Amino acid sequence: MLDMQMDQILSALNSACQRATYGAVAAMVGKTPRTLMKGRPRDQRHSWVVNRKNGLPTGYEPAQLHPALQEHAHVIDSRAELAGFLSSHSGIDISTAQAA
């Protein structure tokens, strides 16, 4: 279930070219920000999940970043904001997502 939620969130962020912080995504799926991306590749699709301080994903090389990563200045930085985004942009049912 967790992998499916992560994949849905990543797909929604990717399709809208929208960044979200590790903290916001971790709160949505019930993980810690530190372990959120463990075992996931560092590639363009995963680069939408970013550090709140600099708006970039941690440990990525330039070629691993999506070309439109900084197209929008706004970065989603809370579970509530991410839930609203997912509901309006992808139809993801957030009732099954774990609360922070």
C-alpha positions in Angstrom: 0.0 0.0 0.0 2.8 2.4 0.9 4.6 1.9 -2.5 1.3 2.5 -4.3 0.7 5.7 -2.4 4.2 6.9 -3.1 3.8 6.0 -6.8 0.5 8.0 -7.0 2.1 11.0 -5.2 5.1 10.9 -7.5 2.9 10.6 -10.6 0.8 13.6 -9.5 3.8 15.8 -8.7 5.5 14.8 -12.0 2.5 15.5 -14.1 2.0 18.9 -12.6 5.7 19.7 -12.4 5.2 20.4 -8.7 7.8 20.0 -5.9 6.9 18.8 -2.4 9.1 18.5 0.6 10.3 15.3 2.1 8.4 16.2 5.3 5.1 16.8 3.5 5.3 13.5 1.5 6.5 11.6 4.6 3.6 12.8 6.7 1.2 11.8 3.9 2.5 8.2 3.8 3.3 7.8 7.5 7.1 7.6 7.2 9.9 9.7 8.4 11.5 12.2 6.0 14.9 10.5 6.4 13.6 7.1 5.3 11.1 8.2 2.8 13.2 7.7 -0.4 15.2 4.7 0.9 15.4 2.1 -1.8 14.1 4.4 -4.5 16.2 5.5 -7.5 17.6 8.9 -7.9 16.0 9.9 -11.2 13.9 12.7 -12.7 10.6 11.2 -11.6 11.7 11.1 -7.9 13.4 14.5 -8.0 10.1 16.3 -7.2 10.5 15.4 -3.5 12.9 18.0 -2.2 14.6 19.5 0.8 12.6 22.4 2.3 15.6 24.6 2.8 16.9 24.7 -0.8 14.1 23.2 -2.9 16.3 20.5 -4.3 16.4 16.7 -3.8 19.2 15.6 -1.6 22.2 13.8 -3.2 21.1 14.1 -6.8 23.5 14.9 -9.7 22.3 17.5 -12.2 21.5 14.9 -14.8 19.1 13.2 -12.3 17.0 16.3 -11.9 13.9 16.8 -13.9 14.5 19.7 -16.4 11.4 21.5 -15.2 12.2 21.1 -11.5 12.4 24.8 -10.8 9.8 25.9 -13.2 7.4 26.8 -10.4 8.8 28.7 -7.3 6.3 27.3 -4.9 7.1 24.1 -3.0 4.4 22.2 -1.1 5.6 22.0 2.5 2.8 20.5 4.6 0.7 17.3 4.7 -2.5 19.4 4.5 -1.4 21.3 1.4 -0.2 18.1 -0.3 -3.5 16.4 0.5 -5.4 19.3 -1.2 -3.1 19.2 -4.2 -3.5 15.5 -4.6 -7.3 15.7 -4.3 -7.6 18.5 -6.9 -4.9 17.3 -9.3 -5.1 13.6 -9.3 -8.3 12.4 -7.6 -6.2 10.4 -5.1 -8.3 9.3 -2.2 -6.4 10.7 0.7 -8.7 9.0 3.3 -6.5 6.0 3.0 -3.3 7.9 3.6 -2.0 7.9 7.1 -2.2 11.0 9.2 0.9 12.6 10.6 
